[in-house]
Amino acid sequence: MTGTLVRIAGPAAVARGLGAVGLNEIVLVGRERLIGEVIRIEGEDATLQVYEDTTGLELGEPAEPTGEPLTVELGPGLLGQVYDGVQRPLAQLAARAGDLLARGLTAPAVDRARRWRFEPAVRPGERIAGGQEIGTAREPGGAAEPVLAPPDAGGVVLEVGPRDAGPDDPVLQIEGGRLLALTHRWPVRRPRPARRRLDPGVPFLTGQRVLDCFFPLARGSAAIVPGGFGTGKTVLEQSLAKFAAADVVVYVGCGERGNEMAEVLDEFPRLEDPRTGGPLMNRTVLVVNTSNMPVAAREASIYTGVTIAEYYRDQGRSVALMIDSTSRWAEALREISSRLEEMPGEEGYPTYLASRLAQFYERAGRVETLGGAEGSVTLVGAVSPPGGDFSEPVTQASLRVASALWALSADLAHRRHFPAIDWTRSFTLDAPALAGWFEQKAGERWRGLRDEAMALLQRERELQEVAQLVGLESLQDEERLCIESARLLREGFLRQNAYHEVDQTCSPRKAAWMLDLTLSFHRTAAKAVKDGVPLRSILEARLDERFLRLGETPDDDLDAVGPALRGEVDAALSRLSAE
């Protein structure tokens, strides 16, 4: 049944006479058939949020329900693509209508002209379950991609289709007459099911020492990265996309400035995948929704991204989902709520902000899939608190459901310390569960070294406060040595050079090796000072210069460099003691 528009207010419109329409159902709005979603039903009136610009819409124009919610297309051909918030392929639309996209344009997520060779993994007479891998699809010259049965499909295979297939071509027929194609559709607001959730026990390695050693995140957990303007949120997420231990990266640019997203679109295709040497885009999906695009599509973009991530999780892969940023998503939610004249909560955000965030973050996880494999979605959400105020509602609501806080500091960023992770404000809840893994892979002393380093940094902060009152020269040599050793930790260990071929990423074994050397220098120097060696003599020996460059040591040289450096330090301090 086709209704008519009776009210239009920004991205919200009210249609009357749609019949038995359901909540979250998609409605085609106006003569240009713009995409809208039902967000409220009152009698015969249905309130719609329109995913496109509503300028020029008129009262009385038609509104046609489609009978299904907002869905995305899942199957081979998604990797390497750039989509908008409702999974329209931007490259295809730009080729058709130019860079300035007109309203009402649409195209399938996977080009219907593409063809794959389907290799079935099942035979007629076999019973398949929902979510099971039913075969692989390979394009000419491309890698094979798994093909999954929809989670709600299962039964006995009656017939296997042709080996050459397009996205819509049926490749299996199961009992009941249902046909399964290479692709299937899934509602973005409904989490894809899994057999069971698994306990955190494997780390999501990022390649950043400050994160992997001090604030590790379990695979399948969620972390938030709040920080003010210029603190390096986007650069950090790009580093994670390149070096983190993930098979697939889904990057959602939600409401960011157009120039930032243009930079992402320019840089990602040129980034080299350290695993394969090929383009990083070969295992990346970009979902782009800039700040000048309709707010309704911005609100939907993170659900589009997480549904695509869950699809690759169901293939048994480790997926990194980057959201930049959830603050812009919350602002879109606030604008839609105000259009609906709902009761505002703190700072104008809707009162259900915290529950919506919790429902979204809950979709991260490490699971046993319906097909029996192990997959995970690890979520890293950037937050842009106004003025860097972490007490604002979005940051606080995110803190309640995240497993780790990687707080970015404007002060560290201004001092060119990157990544600008503030070790005094950041935390992780996953470190106890991951301690066994790190002790097995990075060394039995991992937990002790981590605690010792954190204690040294905390002691430095206390001494710096004292030094501001009485002056650095008034401190004892032992106290000044703590400050110098903490500086080595900050500048040589916590800081990484994103442009150095070796230092831009770091393994857990190398991180523990660097931490052990730096702390052993502090202990040895502290003993020398206690035995009467002046701190000035130790500083003049310039031993610290070697420790500031430890990050540039390749992994293959660790076993040789460590003993040599320890011997050099011991010899120098012994000589000073003798003098």
C-alpha positions in Angstrom: 0.0 0.0 0.0 1.4 3.4 -1.0 1.0 6.3 1.4 1.5 10.0 1.1 3.8 12.5 2.9 2.0 14.7 5.4 4.9 16.3 7.2 8.6 17.0 6.4 11.1 18.3 9.0 14.7 18.0 7.9 15.7 14.3 7.6 12.4 13.3 9.3 9.2 12.9 7.4 5.7 11.6 8.3 3.8 9.4 5.9 0.1 8.4 6.2 -1.7 5.4 4.8 1.2 2.9 4.6 -0.9 0.1 5.9 0.6 -2.6 8.2 4.1 -1.2 8.1 6.7 -2.4 10.6 9.2 -0.6 12.7 12.6 -0.2 11.0 11.0 -1.1 7.6 12.5 0.6 4.6 10.2 3.0 2.7 10.9 4.6 -0.7 10.1 8.3 -0.2 8.9 10.8 -2.8 9.0 10.7 -6.6 12.8 10.2 -6.5 12.3 7.1 -4.3 14.7 8.2 -1.6 15.5 5.6 1.0 13.8 6.1 4.4 13.4 4.0 7.5 10.3 3.8 9.8 11.4 4.9 13.3 7.9 5.6 14.9 4.3 4.4 14.3 1.4 6.4 15.7 -2.0 5.2 14.4 -2.0 5.7 10.6 1.1 7.9 10.7 4.6 6.5 10.3 7.7 8.7 11.0 10.5 8.1 8.6 14.2 9.0 8.8 15.4 9.6 5.3 19.0 8.6 4.4 19.3 11.3 1.7 18.9 15.1 1.4 15.2 15.9 1.7 15.4 19.4 0.1 12.7 19.8 -2.4 10.4 17.1 -1.1 6.7 18.2 -1.1 3.7 17.2 0.9 1.5 14.7 -0.9 4.4 12.9 -2.6 4.1 9.1 -2.4 5.8 6.8 0.2 6.1 3.2 -0.7 6.9 0.5 1.9 9.3 -2.3 0.8 8.3 -4.9 3.4 11.9 -5.4 4.7 14.3 -3.6 7.1 17.6 -1.9 6.1 19.8 -4.8 4.9 23.3 -5.2 3.4 24.5 -7.5 0.7 27.1 -10.1 2.0 29.2 -12.3 -0.2 32.4 -12.3 -2.3 33.4 -9.0 -3.8 33.2 -6.8 -0.8 36.9 -6.5 0.0 38.6 -3.5 -1.5 35.3 -1.6 -1.9 34.2 1.9 -0.7 30.6 2.2 0.4 28.4 4.9 1.9 26.5 4.5 5.1 23.8 2.3 3.5 26.2 0.2 1.4 25.9 2.0 -2.0 29.2 1.6 -3.9 30.6 5.2 -4.2 33.0 4.4 -7.1 30.2 3.0 -9.3 27.9 6.0 -8.4 30.7 8.4 -9.2 31.4 6.8 -12.5 27.7 7.1 -13.4 26.9 10.6 -12.1 30.2 12.3 -11.3 31.8 13.3 -8.0 28.7 15.2 -6.8 26.2 12.5 -6.3 22.5 13.3 -7.0 19.7 12.1 -4.8 18.0 8.8 -5.5 21.0 7.2 -7.1 21.5 3.6 -6.1 23.5 0.6 -7.2 24.0 -3.0 -5.9 26.8 -3.4 -3.5 28.5 -6.0 -5.7 28.7 -5.3 -9.5 26.3 -7.6 -11.3 28.8 -7.9 -14.2 31.4 -9.7 -12.0 31.7 -13.5 -12.3 33.2 -16.1 -10.1 34.1 -19.8 -10.4 32.2 -21.6 -7.7 33.8 -24.7 -6.1 31.1 -26.4 -4.0 32.1 -27.9 -0.6 28.9 -30.0 -0.4 27.2 -32.5 -2.6 23.5 -33.4 -3.3 22.1 -35.4 -0.4 24.2 -33.7 2.3 22.5 -31.7 5.0 23.9 -28.1 5.6 23.3 -25.8 8.5 22.8 -22.1 8.6 26.1 -20.2 8.4 28.0 -23.2 7.1 30.6 -22.7 4.3 29.1 -24.2 1.2 32.0 -23.6 -1.2 34.5 -21.0 -2.5 34.3 -18.4 -5.2 37.3 -17.3 -7.2 37.5 -14.5 -9.8 40.0 -14.8 -12.6 43.5 -14.1 -11.1 42.0 -13.5 -7.6 42.0 -15.3 -4.3 39.3 -17.7 -3.3 36.7 -16.4 -1.0 34.4 -18.6 1.2 30.7 -18.6 0.4 28.4 -19.0 3.4 24.9 -20.2 3.7 22.6 -17.5 5.3 22.3 -18.1 9.1 18.6 -18.8 8.7 19.0 -21.3 5.9 19.5 -25.1 6.4 18.4 -28.4 5.0 19.3 -31.2 2.6 21.1 -30.2 -0.6 19.0 -31.1 -3.6 21.0 -29.7 -6.5 24.4 -28.0 -7.0 24.3 -25.1 -9.5 26.6 -24.0 -12.3 30.3 -23.5 -11.6 30.3 -20.0 -13.3 28.1 -17.7 -11.3 27.3 -14.0 -10.7 26.3 -12.5 -7.4 22.6 -13.4 -7.8 23.0 -16.7 -9.5 21.8 -19.7 -7.4 24.5 -22.2 -6.7 22.6 -24.6 -4.4 19.0 -25.7 -4.0 18.0 -27.1 -0.7 14.8 -28.8 0.5 11.7 -26.6 0.4 12.7 -25.1 -2.9 15.0 -22.4 -1.4 17.8 -21.3 -3.7 21.2 -20.1 -2.3 23.2 -17.6 -4.3 26.8 -16.4 -3.9 25.4 -13.4 -1.9 22.7 -13.1 0.7 21.2 -10.1 2.6 21.1 -9.5 6.3 19.4 -6.8 8.4 22.0 -4.4 9.8 20.3 -3.9 13.2 20.1 -7.6 13.9 23.3 -9.2 15.2 24.4 -12.3 13.2 24.0 -15.4 15.4 26.9 -17.5 16.6 27.1 -20.9 18.3 28.7 -19.5 21.5 30.9 -16.7 22.8 34.4 -17.6 23.8 36.3 -16.2 26.8 39.1 -13.6 26.2 42.4 -15.3 26.2 44.2 -14.2 23.0 45.4 -10.6 22.6 44.5 -8.3 19.7 48.1 -7.4 18.9 48.4 -3.8 17.6 52.2 -3.4 17.0 52.2 -0.4 19.4 54.3 -1.0 22.5 52.3 1.2 24.8 49.1 -0.7 23.9 50.3 -4.3 23.7 52.5 -4.0 26.8 50.7 -1.6 29.1 47.1 -1.7 28.0 46.5 -4.9 26.0 43.2 -5.7 24.4 41.8 -9.2 24.0 40.7 -10.3 20.6 36.9 -9.8 20.4 36.9 -7.0 23.0 36.2 -3.3 22.5 38.4 -0.3 23.1 37.6 3.4 22.9 40.1 6.1 21.9 39.0 9.5 23.1 41.0 12.6 22.3 40.7 16.2 21.3 41.6 17.7 17.9 45.1 16.9 16.7 45.9 14.2 19.1 46.2 11.5 16.4 43.0 9.4 16.5 42.9 8.9 12.8 46.6 8.2 12.5 46.4 5.6 15.3 43.5 3.8 13.7 45.3 3.8 10.4 48.4 2.2 12.1 46.1 -0.4 13.7 44.5 -1.1 10.3 48.0 -1.7 8.8 49.8 -3.6 11.6 47.2 -5.1 13.9 46.7 -8.9 13.9 43.6 -8.9 11.8 42.7 -10.8 8.7 40.1 -8.2 7.6 39.8 -4.5 8.4 36.5 -2.7 8.2 37.0 1.1 8.6 33.9 3.3 9.2 34.4 7.0 8.7 31.3 8.3 10.5 30.6 12.0 10.2 34.2 13.0 9.9 35.3 16.1 7.9 35.5 15.6 4.1 39.2 16.4 3.9 40.0 13.8 6.5 38.0 11.1 4.6 39.6 12.2 1.3 43.0 11.6 3.0 41.9 8.1 4.1 40.6 7.3 0.6 43.9 8.6 -0.9 46.2 6.8 1.5 44.5 3.4 2.1 44.9 2.3 -1.5 48.6 3.2 -1.4 49.3 1.5 2.0 51.3 -1.7 1.6 50.1 -4.8 3.5 53.0 -6.0 5.6 51.6 -9.6 5.5 51.5 -10.0 1.7 53.4 -7.0 0.2 50.2 -6.1 -1.8 47.8 -3.3 -1.3 46.2 -3.1 2.2 42.9 -2.5 0.4 42.8 -6.1 -0.6 41.7 -7.0 2.9 39.8 -3.8 3.7 36.3 -2.5 3.4 35.7 1.2 3.8 32.3 2.7 4.8 32.4 6.4 4.3 29.9 9.0 5.6 31.2 12.5 5.8 29.9 15.4 7.9 28.1 17.0 5.0 26.1 13.8 4.2 22.6 13.2 5.6 22.6 12.5 9.4 20.3 9.5 9.1 22.8 7.7 6.9 25.5 8.6 9.4 23.5 6.9 12.1 23.1 3.8 10.0 26.7 3.6 8.9 28.1 2.0 12.0 25.5 -0.8 11.8 26.5 -1.3 8.1 30.1 -1.6 9.2 29.6 -4.0 12.0 27.3 -6.3 9.9 30.0 -6.6 7.3 32.5 -7.3 10.0 30.3 -10.1 11.5 30.1 -11.7 8.0 33.8 -12.1 7.8 33.9 -13.2 11.5 31.5 -16.0 10.5 34.1 -17.1 8.0 36.5 -17.8 10.9 38.5 -14.7 10.5 39.8 -12.1 12.9 38.2 -8.8 12.0 39.3 -5.3 13.2 36.4 -2.8 13.1 37.5 0.8 13.3 34.9 3.5 14.0 35.9 7.1 13.5 34.1 8.4 15.4 31.2 7.4 17.6 30.8 11.0 18.7 29.5 11.9 15.3 27.2 9.0 15.4 25.8 10.2 18.7 25.3 13.7 17.3 23.3 12.2 14.5 21.2 10.3 17.0 20.7 13.6 19.0 19.5 15.4 15.9 17.1 12.7 14.9 15.8 12.5 18.5 15.1 16.3 18.5 13.2 16.0 15.2 11.0 13.4 17.0 10.5 15.9 19.9 11.7 13.3 22.4 12.6 14.2 25.9 16.3 15.2 25.9 18.9 13.9 28.3 22.3 15.2 29.3 23.6 17.8 26.8 20.6 17.2 24.6 21.5 13.5 23.8 18.5 11.1 23.9 18.0 9.3 27.2 18.7 6.0 25.5 22.2 7.0 24.3 23.9 4.6 26.8 21.7 1.6 25.9 22.2 2.2 22.1 26.0 2.3 22.6 25.9 -0.8 24.8 23.9 -2.7 22.2 26.4 -1.7 19.5 29.5 -2.5 21.4 28.0 -5.9 22.4 28.3 -7.0 18.8 32.1 -7.2 19.2 33.2 -10.6 20.4 35.2 -13.8 19.9 32.9 -16.6 19.0 32.5 -20.1 17.8 30.6 -19.6 14.5 27.6 -21.6 13.3 30.0 -23.4 11.0 32.3 -24.5 13.9 35.2 -22.1 13.2 36.6 -19.5 15.6 36.2 -15.8 14.5 36.2 -12.5 16.2 35.3 -8.8 15.8 37.5 -6.5 17.7 36.0 -3.0 17.9 38.1 0.2 18.2 35.9 3.3 18.5 37.4 6.8 18.3 35.6 9.4 20.4 35.8 13.1 19.8 34.9 14.8 23.1 34.4 18.6 22.7 37.4 20.4 24.1 39.0 17.1 25.1 36.5 16.8 28.0 36.3 13.1 28.9 33.4 13.8 31.3 31.0 14.4 28.4 28.1 11.8 27.9 29.4 9.9 24.9 32.8 9.2 26.5 31.3 8.2 29.8 28.6 6.0 28.2 31.3 4.3 26.1 33.5 3.7 29.2 30.8 1.6 30.8 30.9 -1.0 28.1 34.5 -0.9 26.7 37.2 -3.2 27.9 40.0 -0.7 27.4 40.5 3.0 27.4 43.3 4.3 25.2 43.2 8.0 26.2 44.9 10.4 23.9 46.7 13.4 25.4 46.9 16.8 23.7 49.9 17.7 25.9 51.8 14.6 24.6 50.7 15.4 21.0 52.0 19.0 21.3 55.3 17.6 22.5 55.4 15.4 19.3 55.1 12.2 21.4 53.2 9.7 19.3 51.2 7.6 19.8 50.0 10.2 22.3 48.5 7.6 24.7 48.3 9.0 28.2 49.5 6.2 30.4 48.1 7.8 33.6 44.5 7.9 32.3 44.3 4.8 30.2 43.4 1.4 31.5 42.5 -2.2 30.4 40.3 -4.8 31.9 41.8 -7.6 29.8 45.4 -7.7 31.1 44.8 -10.4 33.8 43.2 -12.7 31.3 46.0 -12.1 28.8 49.0 -12.4 31.2 49.4 -16.1 30.6 49.6 -15.7 26.9 52.2 -12.9 27.1 54.3 -14.8 29.6 54.4 -17.7 27.3 55.1 -15.7 24.1 57.1 -12.7 25.4 58.8 -14.1 28.5 58.0 -15.3 32.0 58.8 -11.9 33.5 56.3 -10.0 31.4 53.9 -9.1 34.2 56.7 -8.1 36.6 58.4 -5.9 34.0 55.1 -4.2 33.2 54.4 -3.5 36.8 57.9 -2.2 37.4 57.7 0.1 34.4 54.3 1.5 35.5 55.6 2.1 39.0 58.7 4.0 37.6 56.5 6.2 35.5 54.2 6.9 38.5 57.3 7.7 40.6 58.5 10.1 37.9 55.2 12.0 38.0 55.4 12.4 41.7 59.0 13.7 41.5 58.1 16.1 38.7 55.5 17.7 41.0 58.1 18.1 43.7 60.7 19.4 41.3 58.2 22.1 40.1 58.2 23.4 43.7 61.8 23.1 44.8 63.7 22.8 41.5 65.3 19.7 39.9 68.7 20.5 41.4 67.3 20.1 44.9 66.5 16.4 44.4 68.8 13.6 45.4 70.8 11.7 42.8 68.6 8.6 43.3 65.5 10.7 42.6 67.0 12.4 39.6 68.0 9.0 38.2 64.3 7.9 38.4 63.4 10.9 36.3 66.1 10.1 33.7 65.2 6.4 33.6 61.5 7.3 33.1 62.5 9.6 30.3 64.2 6.6 28.6 60.9 4.7 29.0 58.9 7.5 27.6 61.1 8.4 24.6 62.7 5.1 23.8 59.9 2.6 24.6 56.5 4.3 24.7 57.1 6.5 21.7 57.3 4.9 18.2 58.3 6.3 14.9 55.5 5.6 12.4 57.9 6.4 9.5 60.7 4.1 10.5 60.7 0.8 8.7 61.5 -1.2 11.8 60.1 0.9 14.6 56.7 1.4 13.2 55.6 -1.9 14.6 56.8 -4.1 17.4 56.4 -7.7 18.4 55.6 -8.7 22.0 58.9 -10.4 22.3 60.8 -7.3 21.2 58.7 -5.1 23.5 59.6 -7.3 26.5 63.2 -7.3 25.5 63.3 -3.5 25.3 61.6 -3.1 28.6 63.9 -5.6 30.3 67.0 -3.7 29.0 65.8 -0.3 30.0 64.8 -1.4 33.5 68.0 -3.3 34.0 69.9 -0.1 33.1 67.9 1.7 35.8 68.6 -0.9 38.4 72.3 -1.1 37.6 72.7 2.7 37.5 70.7 3.0 40.8 73.2 0.5 42.5 76.1 2.6 41.1 74.7 5.8 42.5 74.1 4.1 45.8 77.8 3.1 45.8 78.8 6.7 45.4 79.0 7.2 41.6 77.8 10.8 40.8 74.8 10.9 38.6 76.5 13.5 36.5 79.2 11.0 35.5 76.6 8.5 34.4 74.8 11.1 32.3 78.1 12.3 30.7 78.8 8.7 29.6 75.9 9.1 27.2 74.7 5.6 27.8 71.1 6.7 27.3 71.6 7.3 23.5 71.7 3.6 22.9 68.5 3.0 24.7 66.6 5.7 22.8 67.3 3.7 19.6 66.4 0.2 20.8 63.2 0.4 18.8 65.2 0.5 15.5 66.7 -3.0 16.3 65.4 -5.7 14.0 63.9 -8.8 15.6 66.7 -11.0 14.2 69.3 -8.9 16.1 67.7 -9.0 19.5 69.8 -11.9 20.9 73.1 -10.3 19.8 72.3 -6.7 20.8 71.0 -7.3 24.3 74.1 -9.0 25.8 76.4 -6.5 24.1 74.5 -3.6 25.5 74.4 -5.0 29.0 78.1 -5.6 28.8 78.8 -2.1 27.7 76.7 -0.6 30.5 78.3 -2.8 33.2 81.8 -2.0 31.9 81.1 1.8 31.9 79.6 1.8 35.4 82.4 -0.4 36.7 84.9 2.1 35.3 83.1 5.0 36.9 83.0 3.2 40.3 86.7 2.5 40.1 87.4 6.2 39.4 
